[in-house]
Amino acid sequence: MAGRFPLYTDADVRGPLIKALKSAGWDIARAIDEMVEGTSDPPHFERAVKLGRVLVTNDAGQEARAQQWYE
């Protein structure tokens, strides 16, 4: 069911997908609204965790970061 958990989208996720998710009722925090443009990936991952949100990204490097965080 859409909107069951809050999302955090990083700068790699473009407007059309964000618009579609919001239209479907998802609660989204966008990286560009949370931090200054050009902020590196690690602070965005940490912010998503702190806010209790699931990070949505197209950046393959975040997968390794998530695995390290989990361990």
Backbone as a chain_set.jsonl record, in Angstrom:
{"seq": "MAGRFPLYTDADVRGPLIKALKSAGWDIARAIDEMVEGTSDPPHFERAVKLGRVLVTNDAGQEARAQQWYE", "coords": {"N": [[0.85, -1.186, 0.0], [0.641, 2.159, -0.88], [2.471, 4.829, 0.626], [3.056, 3.756, 3.102], [5.427, 3.96, 4.47], [7.782, 6.545, 5.224], [9.686, 8.336, 2.764], [12.971, 9.286, 1.597], [14.395, 11.108, -0.813], [17.282, 11.208, -2.793], [19.5, 13.435, -4.621], [19.786, 12.175, -7.045], [17.387, 11.199, -7.828], [14.892, 12.055, -9.956], [12.556, 14.712, -10.82], [10.057, 13.777, -12.226], [9.615, 11.148, -11.186], [9.451, 11.668, -8.44], [7.212, 13.353, -8.409], [5.256, 11.537, -9.319], [5.286, 9.646, -7.217], [4.479, 11.257, -5.04], [1.92, 11.926, -5.951], [0.747, 9.482, -5.688], [0.462, 9.316, -3.014], [2.666, 9.037, -1.318], [4.833, 9.922, 1.379], [7.306, 12.186, 1.145], [10.594, 13.313, 1.669], [12.87, 15.506, 0.282], [16.254, 15.505, -0.786], [17.281, 17.929, -1.737], [15.784, 19.741, -0.353], [16.526, 19.362, 2.217], [19.302, 19.706, 2.596], [22.137, 21.693, 1.514], [22.709, 22.162, -2.0], [24.888, 19.93, -3.672], [25.901, 18.62, -1.505], [27.667, 15.859, -0.214], [27.132, 12.249, -0.538], [27.176, 10.622, 1.959], [26.191, 12.284, 4.22], [23.496, 12.555, 3.438], [22.528, 9.945, 3.519], [22.784, 9.456, 6.265], [21.03, 11.413, 7.237], [18.566, 10.52, 6.26], [18.336, 8.146, 7.745], [18.296, 9.232, 10.356], [15.89, 10.631, 10.247], [14.166, 8.543, 10.073], [13.456, 7.517, 7.597], [13.151, 5.852, 4.413], [15.74, 5.593, 2.182], [15.721, 6.606, -1.136], [17.342, 6.121, -4.086], [19.398, 6.456, -7.029], [21.993, 5.942, -7.022], [24.595, 3.818, -7.125], [26.65, 3.586, -5.265], [25.543, 3.983, -2.779], [24.519, 1.582, -1.946], [26.596, -0.001, -0.862], [27.2, 1.589, 1.329], [24.831, 1.36, 2.801], [24.901, -1.354, 3.438], [27.19, -1.444, 5.077], [26.292, 0.176, 7.181], [24.201, -1.377, 8.133], [25.56, -3.62, 9.087]], "CA": [[0.0, 0.0, 0.0], [1.432, 3.385, -0.99], [2.507, 5.706, 1.774], [3.185, 3.031, 4.363], [6.632, 4.398, 5.169], [8.265, 7.793, 4.634], [10.833, 8.224, 1.869], [13.936, 10.376, 1.458], [14.977, 10.962, -2.145], [18.501, 11.984, -2.98], [19.532, 14.276, -5.818], [19.769, 11.333, -8.24], [15.995, 10.881, -8.166], [14.405, 13.216, -10.692], [11.218, 15.243, -10.605], [8.891, 12.985, -12.629], [9.382, 10.053, -10.243], [9.0, 12.268, -7.182], [5.834, 13.8, -8.634], [4.402, 10.346, -9.375], [5.18, 9.089, -5.865], [3.638, 12.151, -4.242], [0.546, 11.775, -6.44], [0.257, 8.199, -5.176], [0.278, 9.416, -1.568], [3.882, 8.793, -0.539], [5.417, 11.009, 2.167], [8.668, 12.291, 0.628], [11.522, 14.401, 1.979], [13.847, 15.547, -0.808], [17.593, 15.926, -0.392], [17.489, 19.346, -2.046], [15.083, 20.53, 0.661], [17.125, 19.07, 3.519], [20.701, 20.158, 2.675], [22.547, 22.518, 0.38], [23.057, 21.445, -3.221], [26.281, 19.519, -3.744], [26.287, 17.861, -0.314], [28.06, 14.49, -0.576], [26.147, 11.211, -0.229], [27.06, 10.13, 3.341], [25.255, 13.029, 5.075], [22.108, 12.284, 3.047], [22.181, 8.634, 4.068], [22.628, 9.634, 7.713], [19.818, 12.209, 7.458], [17.425, 9.622, 6.05], [18.269, 7.272, 8.923], [17.885, 10.045, 11.507], [14.475, 10.969, 10.086], [13.381, 7.319, 10.012], [12.957, 7.41, 6.229], [13.818, 4.939, 3.5], [16.448, 6.339, 1.146], [15.482, 6.213, -2.526], [18.46, 6.666, -4.839], [19.882, 5.751, -8.215], [23.435, 5.925, -6.833], [25.04, 2.475, -6.731], [27.526, 3.682, -4.104], [24.77, 3.966, -1.528], [24.275, 0.196, -1.544], [27.691, -0.398, 0.035], [27.029, 2.361, 2.569], [23.729, 0.758, 3.541], [25.386, -2.632, 3.962], [28.097, -1.13, 6.208], [25.455, 0.696, 8.266], [23.453, -2.502, 8.661], [26.481, -4.493, 9.828]], "C": [[0.888, 1.238, 0.0], [1.358, 4.206, 0.29], [2.674, 5.021, 3.108], [4.422, 3.426, 5.14], [7.149, 5.648, 4.469], [9.549, 7.584, 3.836], [11.712, 9.468, 1.948], [14.592, 10.173, 0.1], [16.227, 11.809, -2.259], [18.46, 12.698, -4.326], [19.515, 13.473, -7.113], [18.355, 10.964, -8.683], [15.364, 12.147, -8.733], [12.924, 13.51, -10.448], [10.047, 14.38, -11.027], [8.581, 11.828, -11.675], [8.871, 10.595, -8.915], [7.544, 12.709, -7.306], [4.87, 12.61, -8.641], [4.213, 9.734, -7.99], [4.293, 9.952, -4.978], [2.175, 12.033, -4.651], [-0.092, 10.487, -5.926], [0.155, 8.188, -3.653], [1.501, 9.154, -0.711], [4.328, 10.073, 0.165], [6.896, 11.077, 1.792], [9.382, 13.526, 1.17], [12.587, 14.358, 0.892], [15.188, 16.087, -0.304], [17.796, 17.424, -0.621], [16.755, 20.27, -1.084], [15.729, 20.396, 2.036], [18.527, 19.646, 3.693], [21.035, 20.984, 1.44], [22.932, 21.639, -0.804], [24.55, 21.127, -3.23], [26.77, 18.779, -2.507], [26.594, 16.42, -0.742], [27.015, 13.478, -0.085], [26.059, 10.802, 1.244], [26.131, 10.958, 4.243], [23.784, 12.797, 4.714], [21.654, 10.93, 3.578], [21.908, 8.764, 5.568], [21.36, 10.42, 8.048], [18.576, 11.339, 7.289], [17.241, 8.7, 7.251], [17.75, 8.049, 10.127], [16.396, 10.381, 11.461], [13.567, 9.742, 10.044], [12.753, 7.093, 8.647], [13.766, 6.403, 5.431], [14.449, 5.782, 2.399], [16.151, 5.749, -0.22], [16.556, 6.906, -3.349], [18.716, 5.847, -6.094], [21.395, 5.582, -8.135], [23.872, 4.566, -6.3], [25.93, 2.501, -5.498], [26.795, 3.636, -2.78], [24.504, 2.536, -1.049], [25.346, -0.29, -0.572], [27.57, 0.32, 1.361], [25.925, 1.763, 3.43], [24.16, -0.562, 4.171], [26.296, -2.412, 5.166], [27.283, -0.661, 7.404], [24.721, -0.457, 8.95], [24.323, -3.387, 9.528], [26.898, -3.828, 11.113]], "O": [[1.803, 1.338, 0.818], [0.32, 4.269, 0.948], [2.456, 5.64, 4.15], [4.466, 3.244, 6.356], [6.977, 5.799, 3.26], [10.389, 6.757, 4.192], [11.256, 10.551, 2.315], [15.273, 9.17, -0.115], [16.237, 12.978, -1.874], [17.492, 12.572, -5.076], [19.255, 14.034, -8.178], [18.158, 10.471, -9.794], [15.312, 13.18, -8.067], [12.167, 12.678, -9.948], [9.099, 14.247, -10.252], [7.414, 11.558, -11.388], [7.947, 10.028, -8.331], [6.739, 12.464, -6.407], [3.798, 12.671, -8.04], [3.102, 9.346, -7.629], [3.45, 9.432, -4.247], [1.289, 12.04, -3.797], [-1.308, 10.408, -5.751], [-0.199, 7.167, -3.064], [1.384, 9.059, 0.511], [4.214, 11.168, -0.385], [7.656, 10.152, 2.077], [8.848, 14.634, 1.137], [13.144, 13.298, 0.608], [15.232, 17.014, 0.505], [18.409, 18.106, 0.201], [17.07, 21.457, -1.007], [15.501, 21.226, 2.916], [18.907, 20.032, 4.798], [20.304, 20.971, 0.449], [23.417, 20.52, -0.633], [25.373, 21.956, -2.841], [27.924, 18.354, -2.457], [25.861, 15.836, -1.54], [26.124, 13.823, 0.691], [24.948, 10.645, 1.748], [25.339, 10.368, 4.978], [22.921, 12.838, 5.59], [20.52, 10.789, 4.036], [20.915, 8.24, 6.073], [20.691, 10.122, 9.038], [17.644, 11.419, 8.089], [16.12, 8.497, 7.718], [16.864, 7.575, 10.838], [15.723, 10.412, 12.491], [12.344, 9.874, 9.986], [11.656, 6.545, 8.544], [14.928, 6.138, 5.741], [13.773, 6.588, 1.759], [16.307, 4.548, -0.44], [16.674, 8.131, -3.319], [18.3, 4.693, -6.199], [22.012, 5.121, -9.095], [23.56, 4.205, -5.166], [25.963, 1.524, -4.751], [27.385, 3.281, -1.76], [24.288, 2.317, 0.143], [25.029, -0.925, 0.434], [27.811, -0.274, 2.412], [26.067, 1.669, 4.649], [23.814, -0.847, 5.318], [26.183, -3.121, 6.167], [27.561, -1.065, 8.533], [24.63, -0.512, 10.177], [23.888, -3.855, 10.58], [27.672, -4.4, 11.881]]}, "num_chains": 1, "name": "protein.A"}
